[in-house]
Amino acid sequence: MLATFAIFLREGIEASIIVSVLMAYLKKTNQSDGARAVKLGVVAALVTAALAGTVIYETVHSYAGTRMQTVIETASYAIAVIFLTYMTFWMTKHSKDIPKALTAKVAEAQSKGGGNVALFIVAFQAIARESLEAMVFTLAIVLANGTGGPAVGAALGVIGTIFFAVLVYRFGKRVNLAVAFRALGAALLVFSAALIVDMIENLQSLGWIKVLSTPLWNSSSLLNESSNIGDIAHTLLGYAAQPTPLEIIAYVTYLVIGVSVFNHLTKAKSRKVVSS
């Protein structure tokens, strides 16, 4: 639940900022009639992501209990980790450039005669990216843990996004977006590391990776993965009752490299802000 809450909150905040930038641009350029095109672009992007997620989820479950289901699940874990790691780093480095890039993109498209169609396309592309990120990660979590907890987390994340948007609207600069993105970005790196454990476990169960595949211990008697606490620890922290050496190596390696890069980008961004 907490994993999907974090991803929906983060992507929702990014999406709300994008919509705010587009609306502010329309107001500044006296194009209030373009707001409808932006809203349609947002709705179309959300519907597209929801349909894509539903189709993929139903496709996977049509192979329930088969080897193909494990293969598809493994692929979804890998895609989710790659996708979200890249976007976390990208957002950390370029978040301040997004408003300028968006307005420049809209202005360029409209200068070529795009009109409201250009607004729709820009809004659709920007929100679709955030929606697809959320869909990919949520799908991976759902495949690993079922629909109950992730669905609740997603709903709470949407509510949190609305609350956050209201805070930004009412208090503006008093809300420290940089701190929020750093905290959520760091959390997503840990959740991604947990997915790597699931991915390695599947690869070893498929027989595609045979090295370092003998479990080091069995802590099921202390904390079973099927228990409520064990399930939370598995989803959020990558806990495995019977971890193999490769799972531990992959988990630690990803976190060490991921956190190091994340800290480097965060510090570089802070130095740039101070110097400017």
C-alpha atoms as a printed R data frame, in Angstrom:
    type eleno elety resid chain resno       x       y       z
1   ATOM     1    CA   MET     A     1   0.000   0.000   0.000
2   ATOM     2    CA   LEU     A     2   2.720   2.476   0.961
3   ATOM     3    CA   ALA     A     3   4.615   1.801  -2.271
4   ATOM     4    CA   THR     A     4   1.671   2.723  -4.507
5   ATOM     5    CA   PHE     A     5   0.812   5.627  -2.214
6   ATOM     6    CA   ALA     A     6   4.295   7.066  -2.724
7   ATOM     7    CA   ILE     A     7   4.297   6.588  -6.511
8   ATOM     8    CA   PHE     A     8   0.806   8.038  -7.007
9   ATOM     9    CA   LEU     A     9   1.610  10.959  -4.716
10  ATOM    10    CA   ARG     A    10   4.872  11.699  -6.531
11  ATOM    11    CA   GLU     A    11   3.498  11.348 -10.051
12  ATOM    12    CA   GLY     A    12   0.340  13.193  -9.042
13  ATOM    13    CA   ILE     A    13   2.359  16.140  -7.732
14  ATOM    14    CA   GLU     A    14   4.378  16.249 -10.962
15  ATOM    15    CA   ALA     A    15   1.182  16.088 -13.011
16  ATOM    16    CA   SER     A    16  -0.458  18.888 -11.016
17  ATOM    17    CA   ILE     A    17   2.614  21.071 -11.502
18  ATOM    18    CA   ILE     A    18   2.487  20.439 -15.267
19  ATOM    19    CA   VAL     A    19  -1.195  21.365 -15.445
20  ATOM    20    CA   SER     A    20  -0.548  24.469 -13.315
21  ATOM    21    CA   VAL     A    21   2.250  25.576 -15.661
22  ATOM    22    CA   LEU     A    22   0.051  25.129 -18.723
23  ATOM    23    CA   MET     A    23  -2.855  27.001 -17.126
24  ATOM    24    CA   ALA     A    24  -0.556  29.813 -16.012
25  ATOM    25    CA   TYR     A    25   0.799  30.063 -19.570
26  ATOM    26    CA   LEU     A    26  -2.732  30.335 -20.977
27  ATOM    27    CA   LYS     A    27  -3.618  33.029 -18.470
28  ATOM    28    CA   LYS     A    28  -0.447  34.984 -19.202
29  ATOM    29    CA   THR     A    29  -1.006  34.841 -22.963
30  ATOM    30    CA   ASN     A    30  -4.768  35.538 -22.724
31  ATOM    31    CA   GLN     A    31  -5.751  32.130 -24.099
32  ATOM    32    CA   SER     A    32  -8.287  31.105 -21.467
33  ATOM    33    CA   ASP     A    33 -10.305  29.288 -24.146
34  ATOM    34    CA   GLY     A    34  -7.447  26.775 -24.383
35  ATOM    35    CA   ALA     A    35  -8.103  25.438 -20.878
36  ATOM    36    CA   ARG     A    36 -10.630  22.958 -22.268
37  ATOM    37    CA   ALA     A    37  -8.009  21.490 -24.609
38  ATOM    38    CA   VAL     A    38  -5.591  21.042 -21.679
39  ATOM    39    CA   LYS     A    39  -8.274  19.316 -19.586
40  ATOM    40    CA   LEU     A    40  -9.176  17.006 -22.468
41  ATOM    41    CA   GLY     A    41  -5.482  16.157 -22.887
42  ATOM    42    CA   VAL     A    42  -5.223  15.288 -19.194
43  ATOM    43    CA   VAL     A    43  -8.332  13.095 -19.237
44  ATOM    44    CA   ALA     A    44  -7.233  11.325 -22.437
45  ATOM    45    CA   ALA     A    45  -3.821  10.577 -20.916
46  ATOM    46    CA   LEU     A    46  -5.342   9.155 -17.723
47  ATOM    47    CA   VAL     A    47  -7.803   6.991 -19.657
48  ATOM    48    CA   THR     A    48  -5.030   5.724 -21.945
49  ATOM    49    CA   ALA     A    49  -2.824   4.718 -18.995
50  ATOM    50    CA   ALA     A    50  -5.760   3.047 -17.206
51  ATOM    51    CA   LEU     A    51  -6.727   1.064 -20.315
52  ATOM    52    CA   ALA     A    52  -3.128   0.013 -20.960
53  ATOM    53    CA   GLY     A    53  -2.731  -1.147 -17.354
54  ATOM    54    CA   THR     A    54  -6.023  -3.072 -17.438
55  ATOM    55    CA   VAL     A    55  -5.181  -4.819 -20.716
56  ATOM    56    CA   ILE     A    56  -1.715  -5.832 -19.485
57  ATOM    57    CA   TYR     A    57  -3.065  -7.009 -16.110
58  ATOM    58    CA   GLU     A    58  -5.816  -9.115 -17.710
59  ATOM    59    CA   THR     A    59  -3.336 -10.519 -20.235
60  ATOM    60    CA   VAL     A    60  -1.000 -11.625 -17.452
61  ATOM    61    CA   HIS     A    61  -3.834 -13.237 -15.511
62  ATOM    62    CA   SER     A    62  -4.936 -15.159 -18.582
63  ATOM    63    CA   TYR     A    63  -1.672 -17.077 -18.063
64  ATOM    64    CA   ALA     A    64  -2.290 -17.596 -14.327
65  ATOM    65    CA   GLY     A    65  -0.305 -20.492 -12.906
66  ATOM    66    CA   THR     A    66   1.805 -20.936 -16.026
67  ATOM    67    CA   ARG     A    67   5.471 -20.323 -16.721
68  ATOM    68    CA   MET     A    68   4.509 -17.476 -19.063
69  ATOM    69    CA   GLN     A    69   2.940 -15.600 -16.156
70  ATOM    70    CA   THR     A    70   6.263 -15.677 -14.327
71  ATOM    71    CA   VAL     A    71   8.073 -14.479 -17.458
72  ATOM    72    CA   ILE     A    72   5.685 -11.540 -17.935
73  ATOM    73    CA   GLU     A    73   5.844 -10.629 -14.250
74  ATOM    74    CA   THR     A    74   9.648 -10.668 -14.368
75  ATOM    75    CA   ALA     A    75   9.636  -8.390 -17.408
76  ATOM    76    CA   SER     A    76   7.259  -5.987 -15.646
77  ATOM    77    CA   TYR     A    77   9.572  -5.802 -12.619
78  ATOM    78    CA   ALA     A    78  12.557  -5.020 -14.834
79  ATOM    79    CA   ILE     A    79  10.691  -2.348 -16.809
80  ATOM    80    CA   ALA     A    80   9.364  -0.738 -13.625
81  ATOM    81    CA   VAL     A    81  12.836  -0.557 -12.053
82  ATOM    82    CA   ILE     A    82  14.499   0.863 -15.175
83  ATOM    83    CA   PHE     A    83  11.673   3.312 -15.882
84  ATOM    84    CA   LEU     A    84  11.371   4.714 -12.381
85  ATOM    85    CA   THR     A    85  15.095   4.831 -11.656
86  ATOM    86    CA   TYR     A    86  15.689   6.854 -14.805
87  ATOM    87    CA   MET     A    87  12.764   9.208 -14.160
88  ATOM    88    CA   THR     A    88  13.786   9.719 -10.520
89  ATOM    89    CA   PHE     A    89  17.267  10.777 -11.608
90  ATOM    90    CA   TRP     A    90  15.923  12.843 -14.512
91  ATOM    91    CA   MET     A    91  13.430  14.715 -12.337
92  ATOM    92    CA   THR     A    92  16.054  15.366  -9.676
93  ATOM    93    CA   LYS     A    93  18.294  16.967 -12.280
94  ATOM    94    CA   HIS     A    94  15.766  18.759 -14.493
95  ATOM    95    CA   SER     A    95  12.723  19.580 -12.326
96  ATOM    96    CA   LYS     A    96  13.397  23.337 -12.451
97  ATOM    97    CA   ASP     A    97  13.618  23.262 -16.252
98  ATOM    98    CA   ILE     A    98  10.177  21.706 -16.749
99  ATOM    99    CA   PRO     A    99   8.075  24.942 -16.650
100 ATOM   100    CA   LYS     A   100  10.313  26.680 -19.189
101 ATOM   101    CA   ALA     A   101  10.501  23.612 -21.436
102 ATOM   102    CA   LEU     A   102   6.717  23.116 -21.375
103 ATOM   103    CA   THR     A   103   5.862  26.722 -22.215
104 ATOM   104    CA   ALA     A   104   8.505  26.757 -24.960
105 ATOM   105    CA   LYS     A   105   7.058  23.559 -26.409
106 ATOM   106    CA   VAL     A   106   3.523  24.985 -26.414
107 ATOM   107    CA   ALA     A   107   4.659  28.285 -27.921
108 ATOM   108    CA   GLU     A   108   6.570  26.502 -30.677
109 ATOM   109    CA   ALA     A   109   3.651  24.217 -31.508
110 ATOM   110    CA   GLN     A   110   1.178  27.100 -31.599
111 ATOM   111    CA   SER     A   111   3.480  29.210 -33.758
112 ATOM   112    CA   LYS     A   112   3.147  26.466 -36.381
113 ATOM   113    CA   GLY     A   113  -0.621  26.808 -36.368
114 ATOM   114    CA   GLY     A   114  -1.360  24.077 -33.837
115 ATOM   115    CA   GLY     A   115  -3.817  26.128 -31.757
116 ATOM   116    CA   ASN     A   116  -5.816  24.162 -29.193
117 ATOM   117    CA   VAL     A   117  -4.707  20.900 -30.798
118 ATOM   118    CA   ALA     A   118  -1.151  21.764 -29.766
119 ATOM   119    CA   LEU     A   119  -2.304  22.376 -26.200
120 ATOM   120    CA   PHE     A   120  -4.096  19.023 -26.170
121 ATOM   121    CA   ILE     A   121  -1.034  17.175 -27.478
122 ATOM   122    CA   VAL     A   122   1.394  18.806 -25.039
123 ATOM   123    CA   ALA     A   123  -0.923  18.149 -22.080
124 ATOM   124    CA   PHE     A   124  -1.537  14.571 -23.233
125 ATOM   125    CA   GLN     A   125   2.162  13.798 -23.682
126 ATOM   126    CA   ALA     A   126   3.199  15.317 -20.344
127 ATOM   127    CA   ILE     A   127   0.459  13.689 -18.265
128 ATOM   128    CA   ALA     A   128   0.685  10.391 -20.159
129 ATOM   129    CA   ARG     A   129   4.336  10.117 -19.137
130 ATOM   130    CA   GLU     A   130   3.475  10.566 -15.452
131 ATOM   131    CA   SER     A   131   0.460   8.240 -15.729
132 ATOM   132    CA   LEU     A   132   2.416   5.510 -17.482
133 ATOM   133    CA   GLU     A   133   5.140   5.707 -14.837
134 ATOM   134    CA   ALA     A   134   2.533   5.198 -12.131
135 ATOM   135    CA   MET     A   135   0.862   2.415 -14.131
136 ATOM   136    CA   VAL     A   136   4.088   0.480 -14.741
137 ATOM   137    CA   PHE     A   137   5.171   0.602 -11.098
138 ATOM   138    CA   THR     A   138   1.680  -0.164  -9.773
139 ATOM   139    CA   LEU     A   139   1.297  -3.069 -12.179
140 ATOM   140    CA   ALA     A   140   4.569  -4.544 -10.941
141 ATOM   141    CA   ILE     A   141   3.441  -4.165  -7.315
142 ATOM   142    CA   VAL     A   142   0.018  -5.673  -8.071
143 ATOM   143    CA   LEU     A   143   1.570  -8.667  -9.841
144 ATOM   144    CA   ALA     A   144   3.837  -9.236  -6.853
145 ATOM   145    CA   ASN     A   145   1.319  -8.667  -4.064
146 ATOM   146    CA   GLY     A   146  -2.277  -8.705  -5.366
147 ATOM   147    CA   THR     A   147  -4.729  -5.838  -5.883
148 ATOM   148    CA   GLY     A   148  -6.026  -5.016  -2.377
149 ATOM   149    CA   GLY     A   149  -3.235  -3.026  -0.737
150 ATOM   150    CA   PRO     A   150  -1.948  -1.330  -3.910
151 ATOM   151    CA   ALA     A   151  -5.465  -0.120  -4.795
152 ATOM   152    CA   VAL     A   152  -5.893   1.491  -1.381
153 ATOM   153    CA   GLY     A   153  -2.440   3.053  -1.611
154 ATOM   154    CA   ALA     A   154  -3.196   4.446  -5.068
155 ATOM   155    CA   ALA     A   155  -6.464   5.993  -3.846
156 ATOM   156    CA   LEU     A   156  -4.715   7.575  -0.865
157 ATOM   157    CA   GLY     A   157  -1.987   8.865  -3.178
158 ATOM   158    CA   VAL     A   158  -4.585  10.606  -5.354
159 ATOM   159    CA   ILE     A   159  -6.181  12.149  -2.261
160 ATOM   160    CA   GLY     A   160  -2.735  13.250  -1.094
161 ATOM   161    CA   THR     A   161  -2.075  14.838  -4.487
162 ATOM   162    CA   ILE     A   162  -5.309  16.848  -4.286
163 ATOM   163    CA   PHE     A   163  -4.423  17.981  -0.760
164 ATOM   164    CA   PHE     A   164  -0.919  18.929  -1.881
165 ATOM   165    CA   ALA     A   165  -2.271  20.861  -4.872
166 ATOM   166    CA   VAL     A   166  -4.565  22.816  -2.559
167 ATOM   167    CA   LEU     A   167  -1.611  23.644  -0.299
168 ATOM   168    CA   VAL     A   168   0.426  24.901  -3.245
169 ATOM   169    CA   TYR     A   169  -2.514  26.927  -4.533
170 ATOM   170    CA   ARG     A   170  -3.253  28.466  -1.132
171 ATOM   171    CA   PHE     A   171   0.271  28.929   0.234
172 ATOM   172    CA   GLY     A   172   2.476  28.866  -2.866
173 ATOM   173    CA   LYS     A   173   6.150  29.247  -1.991
174 ATOM   174    CA   ARG     A   174   5.665  28.081   1.595
175 ATOM   175    CA   VAL     A   175   5.452  24.504   0.328
176 ATOM   176    CA   ASN     A   176   8.945  23.099  -0.228
177 ATOM   177    CA   LEU     A   177   8.548  20.999  -3.370
178 ATOM   178    CA   ALA     A   178  12.258  20.171  -3.498
179 ATOM   179    CA   VAL     A   179  12.136  18.440  -0.105
180 ATOM   180    CA   ALA     A   180   8.993  16.516  -1.078
181 ATOM   181    CA   PHE     A   181  10.538  15.269  -4.329
182 ATOM   182    CA   ARG     A   182  13.765  14.249  -2.571
183 ATOM   183    CA   ALA     A   183  11.877  12.250   0.061
184 ATOM   184    CA   LEU     A   184   9.599  10.538  -2.462
185 ATOM   185    CA   GLY     A   185  12.498   9.920  -4.869
186 ATOM   186    CA   ALA     A   186  14.542   8.235  -2.149
187 ATOM   187    CA   ALA     A   187  11.557   6.088  -1.147
188 ATOM   188    CA   LEU     A   188  11.009   4.976  -4.743
189 ATOM   189    CA   LEU     A   189  14.632   3.847  -4.999
190 ATOM   190    CA   VAL     A   190  14.088   1.559  -1.998
191 ATOM   191    CA   PHE     A   191  10.821   0.230  -3.480
192 ATOM   192    CA   SER     A   192  12.616  -0.397  -6.781
193 ATOM   193    CA   ALA     A   193  15.300  -2.358  -4.935
194 ATOM   194    CA   ALA     A   194  12.520  -4.501  -3.461
195 ATOM   195    CA   LEU     A   195  11.245  -5.243  -6.971
196 ATOM   196    CA   ILE     A   196  14.751  -6.320  -7.961
197 ATOM   197    CA   VAL     A   197  14.577  -9.022  -5.294
198 ATOM   198    CA   ASP     A   198  11.316 -10.293  -6.845
199 ATOM   199    CA   MET     A   199  12.875 -10.166 -10.302
200 ATOM   200    CA   ILE     A   200  15.948 -12.172  -9.259
201 ATOM   201    CA   GLU     A   201  13.760 -14.696  -7.436
202 ATOM   202    CA   ASN     A   202  11.699 -15.237 -10.606
203 ATOM   203    CA   LEU     A   203  14.765 -15.517 -12.823
204 ATOM   204    CA   GLN     A   204  16.190 -18.171 -10.540
205 ATOM   205    CA   SER     A   205  12.890 -20.059 -10.311
206 ATOM   206    CA   LEU     A   206  12.693 -20.048 -14.127
207 ATOM   207    CA   GLY     A   207  16.180 -21.535 -14.234
208 ATOM   208    CA   TRP     A   208  17.530 -18.645 -16.300
209 ATOM   209    CA   ILE     A   209  20.046 -17.774 -13.586
210 ATOM   210    CA   LYS     A   210  21.577 -20.691 -11.728
211 ATOM   211    CA   VAL     A   211  24.506 -19.060  -9.940
212 ATOM   212    CA   LEU     A   212  24.293 -18.002  -6.296
213 ATOM   213    CA   SER     A   213  20.789 -19.448  -6.084
214 ATOM   214    CA   THR     A   214  20.974 -21.467  -2.855
215 ATOM   215    CA   PRO     A   215  19.121 -19.711   0.031
216 ATOM   216    CA   LEU     A   216  21.450 -18.490   2.765
217 ATOM   217    CA   TRP     A   217  18.896 -18.899   5.566
218 ATOM   218    CA   ASN     A   218  15.194 -19.313   6.317
219 ATOM   219    CA   SER     A   219  13.642 -16.749   8.662
220 ATOM   220    CA   SER     A   220  10.021 -17.759   7.988
221 ATOM   221    CA   SER     A   221   9.583 -18.808  11.607
222 ATOM   222    CA   LEU     A   222  10.518 -15.294  12.716
223 ATOM   223    CA   LEU     A   223   8.801 -13.309   9.970
224 ATOM   224    CA   ASN     A   224   6.808 -15.065   7.276
225 ATOM   225    CA   GLU     A   225   6.414 -13.235   3.955
226 ATOM   226    CA   SER     A   226   2.734 -14.221   3.837
227 ATOM   227    CA   SER     A   227   2.003 -12.479   7.150
228 ATOM   228    CA   ASN     A   228   0.792  -8.871   7.197
229 ATOM   229    CA   ILE     A   229   4.061  -7.479   8.557
230 ATOM   230    CA   GLY     A   230   6.131  -9.781   6.356
231 ATOM   231    CA   ASP     A   231   4.195  -8.695   3.261
232 ATOM   232    CA   ILE     A   232   4.782  -5.018   4.106
233 ATOM   233    CA   ALA     A   233   8.492  -5.645   4.729
234 ATOM   234    CA   HIS     A   234   8.744  -7.535   1.434
235 ATOM   235    CA   THR     A   235   6.956  -4.874  -0.619
236 ATOM   236    CA   LEU     A   236   8.651  -1.840   0.908
237 ATOM   237    CA   LEU     A   237  12.095  -3.101   1.870
238 ATOM   238    CA   GLY     A   238  12.620  -6.206  -0.248
239 ATOM   239    CA   TYR     A   239  12.551  -8.594   2.718
240 ATOM   240    CA   ALA     A   240  12.909 -12.249   1.717
241 ATOM   241    CA   ALA     A   241  12.528 -15.093   4.206
242 ATOM   242    CA   GLN     A   242  14.870 -17.265   2.139
243 ATOM   243    CA   PRO     A   243  17.225 -14.866   0.337
244 ATOM   244    CA   THR     A   244  19.791 -16.140  -2.112
245 ATOM   245    CA   PRO     A   245  23.270 -14.593  -2.357
246 ATOM   246    CA   LEU     A   246  22.422 -13.087  -5.764
247 ATOM   247    CA   GLU     A   247  19.280 -11.401  -4.404
248 ATOM   248    CA   ILE     A   248  21.283  -9.782  -1.619
249 ATOM   249    CA   ILE     A   249  24.099  -8.718  -3.949
250 ATOM   250    CA   ALA     A   250  21.669  -7.226  -6.488
251 ATOM   251    CA   TYR     A   251  19.669  -5.447  -3.755
252 ATOM   252    CA   VAL     A   252  22.683  -3.909  -2.031
253 ATOM   253    CA   THR     A   253  24.429  -3.005  -5.296
254 ATOM   254    CA   TYR     A   254  21.360  -1.219  -6.645
255 ATOM   255    CA   LEU     A   255  20.834   0.734  -3.433
256 ATOM   256    CA   VAL     A   256  24.487   1.745  -3.093
257 ATOM   257    CA   ILE     A   257  24.722   2.951  -6.698
258 ATOM   258    CA   GLY     A   258  21.211   4.423  -6.787
259 ATOM   259    CA   VAL     A   259  21.509   6.355  -3.537
260 ATOM   260    CA   SER     A   260  25.006   7.581  -4.452
261 ATOM   261    CA   VAL     A   261  23.830   8.941  -7.822
262 ATOM   262    CA   PHE     A   262  20.703  10.410  -6.232
263 ATOM   263    CA   ASN     A   263  22.748  12.203  -3.544
264 ATOM   264    CA   HIS     A   264  25.217  13.465  -6.142
265 ATOM   265    CA   LEU     A   265  22.416  14.909  -8.297
266 ATOM   266    CA   THR     A   266  20.704  16.430  -5.264
267 ATOM   267    CA   LYS     A   267  23.910  18.108  -4.043
268 ATOM   268    CA   ALA     A   268  24.785  19.320  -7.549
269 ATOM   269    CA   LYS     A   269  21.339  20.827  -7.868
270 ATOM   270    CA   SER     A   270  21.626  22.504  -4.465
271 ATOM   271    CA   ARG     A   271  25.006  24.019  -5.403
272 ATOM   272    CA   LYS     A   272  23.533  25.297  -8.654
273 ATOM   273    CA   VAL     A   273  20.633  26.955  -6.822
274 ATOM   274    CA   VAL     A   274  22.984  28.598  -4.314
275 ATOM   275    CA   SER     A   275  25.353  29.872  -7.007
276 ATOM   276    CA   SER     A   276  22.492  31.302  -9.062
